[in-house]
Amino acid sequence: MRSQAPDLSVLTGRDCLITFAAMALCCDNTVRDHEMGYHQGGGTAYITAKGVMRRTGLSRTAAEHALRRLETAGLAEPAPDSTAWRTSAGTLTTPVPAGTPDQPPRDANRSSS
């Protein structure tokens, strides 16, 4: 489990954004079952650079670069052999401690209602 929030600024780059979208769709079991037309069972799905290429039209170099940038930013988890990546719902829900650069301190004059 990550101890810090992912760096979402990496998603401002087109290659990283569409790679993340392809990865999110590929790694969701319900979406994958719908695409295949039948239930494939549970498990953990990963996407390779070739899978990103097929889904997005990116070159292999661009796909690999985007996947590695997403990994460095904390938005992608590599497979044990580091040839594929995945993400999960928890990726975007990691709590950020108050007062960190990712989350400005709460305004004391603002009402909490």
C-alpha distances in whole Angstrom, upper triangle without the diagonal:
4,7,9,11,12,15,17,20,20,21,24,25,27,26,22,23,24,22,19,21,22,19,18,21,21,18,19,21,23,24,25,27,29,29,31,33,31,29,27,25,21,18,16,18,18,20,22,24,27,25,25,28,30,28,29,32,30,31,29,29,27,25,23,23,22,19,18,18,16,13,14,14,10,12,12,10,13,15,15,19,17,20,18,15,14,12,12,13,9,9,12,12,9,12,13,15,19,21,18,20,18,20,23,24,26,30,31,35,33,33,30,32
4,6,7,8,12,14,17,17,18,22,23,25,24,20,21,23,21,18,21,22,19,18,22,22,19,20,23,25,25,26,28,30,30,32,34,33,31,29,27,23,21,18,20,19,20,22,23,27,26,24,28,30,28,28,31,29,30,28,27,26,24,22,22,20,18,17,16,14,12,12,11,8,10,11,10,13,16,17,20,18,21,19,16,14,12,12,13,10,9,11,11,8,10,11,13,16,18,15,17,15,17,20,22,23,27,29,32,31,31,28,31
4,7,9,12,15,18,18,20,23,24,27,26,22,23,26,24,21,23,25,22,21,25,25,22,23,26,28,29,29,32,33,34,35,38,37,34,32,31,27,25,22,23,22,24,26,27,30,29,28,31,33,31,31,34,31,33,31,30,28,27,25,24,22,20,19,18,16,15,14,13,10,13,14,14,17,19,20,23,21,24,22,19,18,16,16,16,12,11,13,12,8,9,9,10,14,15,12,14,13,15,18,19,21,25,27,30,29,29,27,29
4,7,9,12,14,15,17,20,21,24,24,20,20,23,22,19,22,24,21,20,24,25,22,23,26,28,28,29,32,33,33,35,37,37,35,33,32,28,26,23,24,23,24,25,26,29,28,26,30,32,30,29,32,29,31,30,28,26,25,24,22,20,19,18,16,15,13,12,10,9,11,14,14,17,20,21,24,22,24,22,19,18,16,15,15,12,10,11,11,7,8,7,8,12,13,10,11,10,12,15,16,19,22,24,28,26,27,25,27
4,7,9,11,13,14,16,19,21,21,17,17,20,19,16,19,21,19,17,21,22,20,21,24,26,26,27,30,31,31,33,35,35,33,32,30,27,25,22,22,21,22,24,24,28,26,24,27,29,27,26,29,27,29,28,27,25,23,23,21,19,18,17,15,13,13,12,9,7,9,12,14,17,20,22,24,22,24,22,18,17,14,14,13,10,8,8,8,6,7,6,9,12,13,10,10,8,10,14,16,18,21,24,26,25,26,23,26
4,6,9,9,11,13,15,17,17,13,14,17,16,13,15,18,16,15,19,20,18,19,23,24,24,25,28,29,29,31,33,33,31,30,29,26,24,21,20,19,19,21,21,24,23,21,24,26,24,23,26,23,25,24,23,21,19,19,17,15,14,14,11,9,9,9,6,5,6,9,11,15,18,20,22,19,21,19,15,14,11,12,12,10,7,7,9,8,10,9,13,15,16,12,12,9,12,16,18,20,24,26,29,27,28,26,28
4,5,6,8,11,12,15,15,12,13,16,15,13,16,18,17,16,20,21,20,21,25,27,25,27,30,30,30,32,35,35,34,32,32,29,27,23,23,21,20,21,21,24,23,21,23,26,24,22,25,22,24,23,22,19,19,18,16,14,14,13,10,9,10,9,5,7,8,11,14,16,20,22,24,20,22,20,17,16,14,15,15,14,10,10,12,11,13,11,14,16,16,12,11,8,12,15,18,20,23,26,29,27,29,27,29
4,5,6,8,10,13,14,10,10,13,13,11,13,16,15,14,18,20,19,20,24,25,23,25,28,28,28,30,33,33,32,31,31,28,26,23,22,20,20,21,21,24,22,19,22,24,22,20,23,21,23,23,22,19,18,18,16,13,14,14,11,9,11,11,7,9,8,11,15,18,21,24,25,22,23,20,17,16,13,15,14,14,10,9,12,12,13,12,16,17,17,14,13,9,12,15,19,21,23,27,28,26,28,26,28
4,5,6,8,11,13,10,10,14,14,12,15,18,17,17,20,22,22,23,27,28,26,27,31,31,30,33,35,36,35,34,34,31,30,26,25,23,22,22,21,24,23,20,22,25,22,20,22,20,22,22,21,18,18,18,16,13,14,14,11,10,13,12,8,11,11,14,17,20,23,26,27,23,24,22,19,19,16,18,18,17,14,13,15,15,17,15,18,19,18,15,13,10,13,16,20,22,24,27,29,27,29,28,29
4,5,6,9,10,7,8,11,11,10,13,15,15,15,18,20,19,21,25,26,24,25,29,29,28,30,33,34,33,32,32,30,28,24,22,20,19,19,18,21,20,17,19,22,20,17,19,17,19,19,17,14,14,14,12,9,11,11,7,7,10,9,7,10,9,12,15,17,21,23,24,20,21,19,16,16,15,17,18,17,14,13,16,16,18,17,20,22,21,18,16,13,17,19,23,25,27,31,33,31,33,31,33
4,5,7,8,5,5,8,9,8,10,13,13,13,16,18,18,19,23,24,22,23,27,26,25,28,30,32,31,30,30,28,27,23,21,19,18,19,17,20,19,15,18,20,17,15,17,16,18,19,18,14,14,15,13,10,11,13,10,8,12,12,9,11,9,12,16,18,21,24,25,21,21,19,16,16,14,16,16,17,13,12,16,17,19,18,21,23,23,20,17,15,18,20,24,25,28,31,33,30,32,30,32
4,6,9,7,7,10,12,11,13,15,16,16,19,21,21,23,26,27,25,26,29,29,28,31,33,35,34,33,34,32,30,27,25,23,21,21,20,22,21,18,19,22,19,16,18,16,19,20,19,15,15,17,15,12,14,15,12,11,15,15,12,15,13,16,19,21,25,28,28,24,24,22,20,19,18,20,20,20,17,15,19,19,21,20,23,24,23,21,18,16,18,20,24,26,28,31,32,30,32,31,32
4,6,5,6,9,10,11,12,14,15,16,19,20,21,23,26,27,25,26,29,29,27,30,32,34,34,33,34,32,30,27,24,22,19,19,17,20,19,15,16,19,17,14,15,13,15,17,15,11,12,14,12,9,12,13,10,11,14,14,12,15,14,15,19,20,23,26,26,23,22,20,18,19,18,20,21,22,18,17,21,22,24,23,26,27,26,23,21,19,21,24,27,29,31,35,36,34,36,35,36
4,6,5,6,8,10,11,12,14,15,17,18,20,21,25,26,23,23,27,26,24,27,30,32,32,31,32,31,29,26,23,21,18,18,16,18,17,13,14,16,14,11,12,10,13,15,14,11,11,14,12,9,12,14,12,12,16,17,15,17,15,16,20,21,24,27,26,23,22,20,18,18,18,20,21,22,19,18,22,23,26,25,29,30,29,27,24,22,24,27,30,32,34,37,38,36,38,36,37
4,6,6,6,8,10,11,12,14,16,16,18,20,23,25,22,22,26,25,23,26,29,30,30,29,30,29,27,24,21,18,15,15,12,14,14,10,11,14,12,9,10,8,10,11,11,7,7,10,9,6,9,11,10,10,14,15,14,16,14,14,17,18,21,24,23,20,18,17,15,16,16,19,21,22,19,19,22,23,26,26,29,31,31,27,25,23,26,28,32,34,36,39,41,38,40,38,39
4,6,5,6,9,10,10,12,14,15,16,18,22,23,20,21,25,25,23,25,28,30,29,28,29,27,25,21,19,16,14,14,12,15,14,11,12,15,13,11,13,10,13,13,12,9,8,10,8,5,7,9,7,7,10,12,10,12,10,11,14,15,18,22,21,18,17,15,13,14,13,16,17,18,15,15,19,20,22,22,26,27,27,24,22,19,23,25,29,31,33,36,38,36,37,35,37
4,5,5,6,9,10,11,12,14,15,17,20,21,18,20,23,23,21,24,27,28,28,27,28,26,25,22,19,17,15,16,14,17,15,12,14,15,13,11,13,12,15,16,16,12,11,13,12,9,10,13,11,9,13,14,12,14,11,12,16,17,20,24,24,20,20,17,15,14,13,15,16,18,14,14,18,19,22,22,25,27,27,24,22,19,22,25,28,29,32,35,36,34,35,33,34
4,5,5,6,8,10,11,12,14,16,19,20,16,17,21,20,18,21,24,26,26,25,26,25,24,21,18,16,13,14,13,14,12,9,10,12,9,7,10,9,13,14,14,11,10,13,13,9,10,14,13,11,14,16,15,16,13,13,17,18,20,23,23,20,19,16,14,14,14,16,17,19,16,16,20,21,24,25,28,30,31,28,26,23,25,28,32,33,35,38,40,37,38,36,37
4,5,5,6,9,10,10,12,14,18,19,16,16,20,20,18,20,23,25,25,23,24,23,21,18,15,12,10,10,9,11,10,6,9,11,9,7,10,9,11,12,12,9,7,9,10,7,7,11,10,9,11,14,13,14,11,10,13,14,16,20,20,16,15,12,11,11,11,14,16,18,15,15,19,20,24,24,28,30,30,27,26,23,26,29,32,33,36,39,41,38,39,37,38
4,5,5,6,9,10,10,12,16,17,15,15,19,19,18,20,23,24,24,22,23,21,20,16,14,12,10,12,12,14,12,9,12,14,11,10,14,12,15,15,16,13,10,12,12,8,8,11,10,7,10,13,11,11,8,8,11,13,16,19,20,17,16,13,10,9,8,11,12,14,11,12,15,17,20,21,24,26,27,25,23,20,22,26,29,30,33,36,38,35,36,34,35
4,5,5,6,9,10,11,14,15,12,13,17,16,15,18,21,22,22,21,22,21,20,17,14,13,11,13,13,15,12,10,13,13,10,9,13,13,16,17,18,15,12,15,15,12,11,15,14,11,14,17,15,15,11,11,14,16,18,22,22,19,18,15,13,11,10,12,12,15,13,13,16,18,21,23,26,28,29,27,25,22,24,27,30,31,34,37,38,35,36,34,34
4,6,5,6,9,10,13,14,11,11,15,15,13,16,18,20,20,19,20,19,18,15,12,11,8,10,11,12,8,6,10,10,6,7,11,11,14,14,16,14,11,13,15,11,11,14,15,12,14,18,17,16,13,12,14,15,16,20,20,18,16,13,11,10,10,12,14,17,15,16,19,21,24,25,29,31,33,30,28,25,27,31,34,35,37,41,42,39,40,37,38
4,5,5,6,9,12,14,11,11,15,16,14,16,19,20,19,18,18,17,15,12,9,8,6,9,10,12,9,7,11,12,9,10,14,13,16,15,16,14,11,12,14,11,9,13,13,10,12,15,15,14,10,8,11,12,13,17,17,15,14,10,8,6,7,9,12,14,12,14,17,18,22,23,27,29,31,28,27,24,26,30,32,34,36,40,41,39,39,36,37
4,6,5,6,10,11,9,10,14,14,14,16,18,19,18,17,18,16,15,12,10,10,9,12,14,15,12,11,15,15,12,13,16,16,19,19,20,18,14,16,17,14,12,15,15,12,13,17,15,14,10,9,12,14,15,19,20,18,17,13,10,7,6,7,9,12,10,11,14,16,20,21,25,27,29,27,26,23,24,28,31,31,34,37,39,36,36,33,34
4,6,5,8,9,6,7,11,11,10,13,15,16,15,15,16,15,15,13,10,10,10,13,14,15,11,11,14,13,10,12,16,16,19,19,21,19,16,18,19,16,14,18,18,15,17,20,19,18,14,13,15,16,17,21,21,20,18,14,12,10,9,10,11,15,14,14,17,20,23,25,29,31,33,30,30,26,28,31,34,34,37,40,41,38,38,36,36
4,6,8,9,7,6,10,11,10,11,14,15,14,13,14,13,12,10,7,7,7,10,12,12,9,9,13,12,9,12,15,16,18,17,20,18,15,16,18,16,14,17,18,15,16,20,19,18,14,12,14,14,14,18,18,17,15,11,10,8,9,11,13,16,15,16,19,21,24,27,30,33,34,32,31,28,30,33,36,37,40,43,44,41,41,39,39
4,6,9,8,7,11,12,12,13,16,16,14,13,13,11,10,7,5,6,7,11,14,15,11,12,15,15,13,15,18,19,21,19,21,20,16,17,19,16,14,17,18,15,15,19,18,16,13,11,11,12,12,16,17,16,15,11,9,6,7,7,10,13,12,14,16,18,22,24,28,30,32,30,30,26,28,32,34,35,38,41,43,40,40,37,37
4,6,5,6,9,10,11,12,14,14,12,12,12,10,10,9,7,10,11,15,17,18,14,15,18,17,15,17,20,21,24,23,25,23,19,20,22,19,17,20,21,17,18,21,20,18,15,14,14,16,16,19,21,19,19,15,13,9,9,8,9,12,13,14,16,18,22,24,28,30,33,30,30,27,28,32,34,34,37,40,42,39,38,35,35
4,6,5,6,9,10,10,12,11,9,8,8,7,8,8,7,11,12,16,19,19,16,17,20,19,17,19,23,24,26,25,27,26,22,23,25,23,20,23,24,21,21,24,24,21,18,16,16,18,17,20,21,21,20,16,15,12,12,11,12,15,16,18,19,21,24,27,31,33,36,34,34,30,32,35,37,37,41,43,45,42,41,38,38
4,5,5,6,9,10,10,10,8,9,10,9,11,12,11,14,15,19,22,21,18,19,22,20,17,20,23,25,27,27,29,27,24,25,27,25,22,25,26,23,23,27,26,23,20,19,20,21,20,23,25,24,23,20,18,15,14,13,13,16,18,19,20,22,25,28,32,34,37,35,35,31,32,36,38,38,40,43,44,41,40,37,37
4,5,5,6,9,10,11,10,11,12,12,13,13,11,13,14,17,19,19,15,16,18,17,14,16,20,21,24,24,26,25,21,23,25,22,20,24,24,21,22,26,25,23,19,18,19,20,20,23,25,24,22,18,17,14,14,13,13,17,18,18,20,23,26,29,32,34,37,35,34,31,32,35,38,38,40,43,44,41,41,38,37
4,5,5,6,8,9,8,8,10,10,11,11,9,11,12,15,17,17,13,14,17,15,13,16,19,21,23,22,25,24,20,22,24,22,20,23,24,21,22,26,25,23,20,18,18,19,18,21,22,22,20,16,15,13,14,14,15,19,19,20,22,24,28,30,34,36,39,36,36,33,34,38,40,40,43,46,47,44,44,41,40
4,5,5,6,5,5,6,8,10,12,13,11,14,15,18,21,20,16,18,21,18,16,20,22,24,27,26,29,27,24,25,28,26,23,27,28,25,25,29,28,26,23,21,22,22,21,24,25,25,23,19,19,17,17,16,17,21,22,23,24,27,30,33,36,39,41,39,39,35,37,40,42,42,45,48,49,46,45,42,42
4,5,5,7,8,10,12,13,15,16,14,17,17,20,22,21,17,18,21,18,16,19,22,24,26,26,29,28,24,26,29,26,24,28,29,26,27,30,29,28,24,23,24,24,24,27,28,27,25,22,21,18,19,18,18,22,23,23,25,28,31,34,37,39,42,40,39,36,37,40,42,42,45,48,49,45,45,42,41
4,6,8,10,11,14,15,16,16,14,15,15,17,19,18,14,16,17,14,12,16,18,21,23,23,26,25,22,24,26,24,22,26,27,24,26,29,28,27,23,22,23,23,22,26,26,25,23,20,19,18,18,18,19,23,23,24,26,29,32,34,38,40,42,40,39,36,37,41,43,43,46,49,50,47,46,43,43
4,6,8,8,12,14,15,16,14,16,15,18,20,18,15,17,19,16,15,18,20,23,25,24,28,27,23,25,28,26,24,27,29,26,27,31,31,29,26,24,24,24,22,25,26,25,23,20,20,19,20,20,21,25,25,26,28,31,34,37,40,43,45,42,42,38,40,43,46,46,49,52,53,50,49,46,46
4,7,9,12,15,17,18,16,19,19,22,24,22,19,21,22,19,18,21,23,26,28,28,31,30,27,29,31,29,27,31,32,29,30,34,33,32,28,26,27,27,26,29,29,29,27,24,23,22,22,22,23,26,27,28,30,32,36,38,42,44,46,44,44,40,42,45,47,47,50,53,54,50,50,47,46
4,6,9,12,15,17,16,18,19,22,25,23,20,22,24,21,20,23,26,28,30,29,33,32,28,30,32,30,28,31,33,30,30,34,34,32,28,26,26,27,25,27,28,28,26,23,23,21,22,22,22,26,27,28,29,32,35,38,41,44,46,44,44,41,42,45,48,47,50,53,54,51,50,47,46
4,6,9,12,14,14,17,18,21,25,23,20,22,25,22,21,24,27,29,31,30,33,32,28,29,32,30,27,30,32,29,29,33,32,30,27,25,24,25,23,25,26,27,25,22,22,20,20,19,20,23,25,26,27,29,33,36,39,42,44,42,42,39,40,44,45,45,48,51,52,49,48,45,44
4,7,9,11,11,14,16,19,22,21,18,20,23,21,20,23,26,27,29,27,30,30,26,27,30,28,25,28,30,27,27,30,30,28,25,23,22,22,20,22,23,24,22,19,19,17,19,18,20,22,23,25,27,28,32,35,38,41,43,41,41,38,39,43,45,45,48,51,52,49,49,45,45
4,7,10,11,15,17,20,23,23,20,22,25,23,22,25,28,29,31,29,32,31,27,28,31,29,26,28,30,27,26,30,30,27,25,22,21,21,19,21,23,23,22,20,19,17,18,17,18,21,22,24,25,27,30,33,36,39,42,40,40,37,38,42,44,44,47,49,51,48,47,44,44
4,7,9,13,16,19,22,22,20,21,25,23,22,25,28,29,30,28,31,30,26,26,29,27,24,26,28,24,23,27,27,24,22,19,18,19,17,19,21,21,21,18,17,15,15,14,15,17,19,21,22,23,27,30,33,36,38,36,37,34,35,39,40,41,44,46,48,45,44,41,41
4,6,10,13,16,20,20,18,20,23,22,21,24,27,27,28,26,28,28,24,24,26,24,21,23,25,22,21,24,24,21,19,17,15,15,13,15,17,18,17,15,14,12,13,12,15,16,17,20,21,22,25,28,31,35,37,35,35,32,34,38,39,40,43,45,48,45,44,41,41
4,7,10,13,17,18,15,17,20,20,19,21,24,24,25,23,25,24,21,20,23,21,17,19,21,18,17,20,21,18,16,13,11,12,10,12,14,15,14,11,10,8,10,10,13,14,15,18,19,20,23,26,29,32,34,32,32,29,31,35,37,38,41,43,46,43,43,40,40
4,7,10,14,14,12,13,17,16,15,18,20,20,22,20,22,21,17,17,20,18,15,17,19,17,16,20,20,17,15,12,11,11,10,13,14,14,13,9,8,7,9,10,13,15,15,18,19,21,24,27,30,33,35,32,32,29,31,35,37,38,42,44,46,43,43,40,41
4,7,10,11,9,11,14,14,13,16,18,18,19,16,18,18,14,14,16,15,12,14,16,14,13,17,17,15,13,10,9,8,7,11,11,10,9,6,5,5,8,10,14,15,14,17,20,20,24,26,29,32,34,31,31,28,30,34,36,38,41,44,46,43,44,41,41
4,7,8,6,7,10,11,10,12,14,14,15,13,15,14,11,11,14,12,9,12,15,13,13,16,17,16,13,10,10,9,9,13,13,11,9,5,5,6,9,12,16,17,16,18,21,22,26,27,31,33,35,32,31,28,31,34,37,38,41,44,46,44,44,42,42
4,5,5,6,9,10,11,12,13,12,13,10,12,12,9,8,12,11,9,11,14,13,13,16,18,17,15,12,12,10,10,13,11,9,6,4,6,9,12,16,19,20,18,21,24,24,28,29,33,35,36,33,32,30,32,36,39,40,44,47,49,46,47,44,45
4,5,5,6,9,10,10,11,9,9,6,8,9,5,5,9,9,7,10,13,12,13,16,17,17,15,13,13,12,12,15,13,11,8,7,9,11,14,18,21,22,20,22,25,26,29,30,33,36,37,33,32,29,32,36,39,41,44,47,49,46,47,45,46
4,5,5,6,9,10,10,9,9,7,10,11,8,9,12,12,11,14,16,16,17,20,21,21,19,16,17,15,15,17,15,14,10,9,11,14,17,20,23,25,23,25,28,29,32,33,37,39,40,37,35,33,36,39,42,44,47,50,52,49,50,48,48
4,5,5,6,8,10,10,11,10,13,12,9,11,14,13,11,14,17,15,16,20,20,20,17,15,16,14,14,17,16,14,11,9,10,12,14,17,20,22,20,22,25,27,30,31,35,38,39,35,34,31,34,37,41,42,45,48,50,47,48,45,46
4,5,5,6,8,7,9,8,11,9,6,9,11,10,9,12,14,13,14,17,18,18,15,13,15,14,15,18,17,15,12,10,10,11,13,17,19,21,19,20,24,25,28,29,33,35,36,33,31,29,31,35,38,39,42,45,47,44,45,43,43
4,6,5,5,5,6,6,9,9,6,9,12,11,11,14,16,15,17,20,20,21,18,16,18,17,18,21,19,17,14,13,14,15,17,20,23,25,22,24,27,28,32,33,36,38,39,36,34,31,34,37,41,42,45,48,50,47,48,46,47
4,6,6,8,9,10,13,12,10,13,15,14,14,17,19,18,20,23,23,23,20,18,20,19,19,22,21,19,16,14,15,16,18,21,23,26,24,25,28,30,33,34,38,40,41,38,36,34,36,39,43,44,46,50,51,48,49,47,47
4,6,8,11,12,15,13,10,13,16,14,14,17,18,17,19,22,22,22,18,17,19,19,19,23,22,20,17,14,14,15,16,18,20,23,21,22,25,27,31,32,35,38,39,36,34,31,33,37,40,41,43,47,48,45,46,43,44
4,5,9,11,13,10,9,12,14,12,13,16,16,16,18,21,20,21,18,17,19,19,21,24,23,20,18,16,15,16,17,20,21,24,21,22,25,27,30,31,35,36,37,34,32,29,32,35,38,40,42,45,46,44,45,43,43
4,7,9,12,10,9,13,14,13,14,17,18,18,20,22,23,24,21,20,22,21,23,26,24,22,19,17,18,19,20,23,25,27,25,25,29,30,34,34,38,39,40,37,35,32,35,38,41,42,45,48,49,47,48,46,46
4,6,8,6,6,9,10,10,12,14,15,15,18,19,20,21,19,18,20,19,21,24,23,20,17,16,16,18,19,22,24,26,23,24,28,29,32,32,36,38,38,35,32,30,33,36,39,41,43,47,48,46,47,45,46
4,5,5,6,9,10,11,12,14,15,16,18,20,21,23,21,19,21,20,21,24,22,19,16,16,17,19,21,24,27,29,26,27,30,31,34,34,38,40,40,36,34,32,35,38,41,43,46,49,51,48,50,48,49
4,5,5,6,8,10,11,12,14,15,16,18,20,21,19,17,19,17,18,21,18,15,13,13,14,17,20,23,26,27,24,26,30,30,33,34,37,39,39,36,34,32,35,38,41,43,46,49,51,49,50,48,49
4,5,5,6,9,10,11,12,14,15,17,18,20,19,17,19,17,19,21,19,16,14,14,15,18,20,24,27,28,24,26,29,30,33,32,36,38,38,34,32,30,34,36,40,42,44,48,50,48,49,47,49
4,6,5,6,9,10,10,12,14,15,16,18,17,16,18,17,19,22,20,17,15,15,15,17,19,22,25,26,22,23,27,27,30,30,33,35,35,32,29,27,31,33,37,39,41,45,46,44,46,44,46
4,5,5,6,9,10,11,12,14,15,17,15,13,15,14,16,19,17,14,12,11,11,14,15,19,22,23,20,21,25,25,28,29,32,34,34,31,29,27,30,33,36,38,41,44,46,44,45,43,44
4,5,5,6,9,10,11,12,14,15,14,12,13,12,14,16,15,11,9,10,10,13,15,19,22,23,20,21,25,25,28,28,31,34,34,30,29,27,30,33,36,39,41,45,46,44,46,44,45
4,6,5,6,9,10,11,12,14,14,12,14,13,16,18,17,13,12,13,12,15,16,20,23,23,19,21,24,24,27,27,30,32,32,28,26,24,28,31,34,36,39,42,44,42,44,42,44
4,5,5,6,9,10,10,12,11,10,13,13,16,19,18,14,13,12,11,13,14,17,19,20,17,18,21,21,24,24,27,29,29,26,24,22,25,28,32,34,36,40,41,39,41,39,40
4,5,5,6,9,10,11,9,7,9,9,12,15,14,11,10,9,7,9,11,15,17,18,15,16,20,20,23,23,26,29,29,26,24,22,25,29,32,34,37,40,42,40,41,39,40
4,5,5,6,9,10,10,8,10,9,12,14,14,10,10,10,9,12,13,16,19,19,16,17,21,20,23,23,26,28,28,25,23,21,25,28,31,33,36,40,42,40,41,39,41
4,5,5,6,9,9,9,11,12,15,17,17,13,14,13,11,13,13,17,19,18,15,16,19,18,21,21,23,26,26,22,20,18,22,25,28,31,33,36,39,37,39,37,38
4,5,5,6,5,5,9,10,14,16,17,13,14,12,9,10,10,13,15,15,11,12,16,15,18,18,22,24,24,21,19,17,20,24,27,29,32,35,37,35,36,34,36
4,5,5,6,4,6,7,11,13,14,10,12,11,8,9,9,13,15,14,11,13,16,15,18,18,21,24,25,21,20,18,21,25,28,30,33,36,38,36,38,35,37
4,5,8,8,9,10,14,16,16,13,15,14,12,13,13,16,18,16,13,15,17,16,18,18,20,23,23,19,18,16,20,23,26,28,31,34,37,35,37,35,37
4,6,8,10,12,16,18,19,16,17,16,13,13,12,14,16,14,11,12,14,13,15,15,17,20,20,16,15,13,16,20,23,25,28,31,33,32,33,31,33
4,6,7,10,14,16,18,15,17,15,11,11,9,11,13,11,8,10,12,10,13,13,16,19,20,16,16,14,17,20,23,25,28,31,33,32,33,30,32
4,7,10,13,16,18,15,16,13,10,9,6,9,10,10,6,8,11,11,14,15,18,21,22,18,18,15,18,21,24,26,29,32,34,32,33,30,32
4,7,10,13,14,11,12,10,6,5,5,8,11,11,8,11,13,13,17,18,21,24,25,22,21,19,21,25,28,29,33,35,38,36,36,34,35
4,7,9,11,9,11,9,5,5,6,9,12,11,9,13,15,14,18,19,22,25,26,23,23,21,23,27,29,31,35,37,40,38,38,36,37
4,6,8,5,7,6,4,6,9,12,15,15,13,16,19,18,21,22,25,29,30,26,26,24,27,30,33,35,38,41,43,41,42,39,41
4,5,5,6,5,6,7,11,13,17,17,15,19,21,20,24,25,28,31,33,30,30,27,30,34,36,38,41,44,46,44,45,42,43
4,6,8,8,9,11,14,16,20,19,18,22,23,22,25,27,29,33,34,31,31,29,32,35,38,39,43,45,48,46,47,44,45
4,6,8,10,13,16,18,22,22,20,24,26,25,28,30,32,35,36,33,33,31,34,38,40,42,45,48,51,49,50,47,48
4,6,7,11,14,17,20,20,18,21,24,23,26,27,30,33,34,30,30,28,31,35,37,39,43,45,48,46,47,44,46
4,7,11,14,17,21,22,19,23,25,25,28,29,32,35,36,33,32,30,33,37,39,41,45,47,50,48,49,46,47
4,7,11,14,18,18,16,19,22,22,26,27,30,33,34,31,30,28,31,34,37,39,42,45,47,45,46,43,44
4,7,11,14,15,13,16,18,18,22,23,27,30,31,28,27,25,27,31,34,35,38,41,44,41,42,39,40
4,7,11,12,10,13,15,16,20,21,25,28,29,26,26,23,26,29,32,33,36,39,41,39,39,36,37
4,7,8,6,9,12,13,16,18,22,25,26,23,23,20,22,26,28,30,33,36,38,35,36,33,34
4,5,5,8,10,11,15,17,21,23,26,23,24,20,22,25,28,28,32,34,36,34,34,30,31
4,5,6,7,9,13,15,19,21,24,22,23,19,20,24,25,26,29,31,33,31,30,27,28
4,5,5,6,10,13,16,19,21,19,20,17,18,22,23,24,27,29,32,29,29,26,27
4,6,6,10,12,15,18,20,18,18,15,16,20,22,23,27,29,32,29,30,27,28
4,6,9,10,14,16,18,16,16,13,14,18,20,21,24,27,29,26,26,24,25
4,6,9,12,15,17,16,17,13,13,17,19,19,22,25,27,24,24,21,22
4,6,10,13,15,13,15,12,12,16,17,18,22,24,27,25,25,22,24
4,6,9,12,11,13,10,10,13,14,15,19,21,23,21,22,19,21
4,6,9,7,9,7,7,10,11,13,16,19,21,20,21,18,21
4,6,6,9,9,7,10,10,11,15,17,20,19,20,18,21
4,6,9,9,6,7,6,8,11,13,16,15,17,15,18
4,7,8,6,5,5,8,11,13,16,16,18,17,20
4,5,5,7,8,11,14,16,19,19,21,20,23
4,5,6,9,12,15,18,20,20,22,21,24
4,7,10,12,15,18,21,19,21,20,23
4,7,9,12,15,17,16,18,16,19
4,6,9,12,14,13,16,15,18
4,6,9,12,11,14,13,17
4,6,9,8,10,10,13
4,5,5,9,10,13
4,6,8,9,13
4,7,9,12
4,6,9
4,6
4
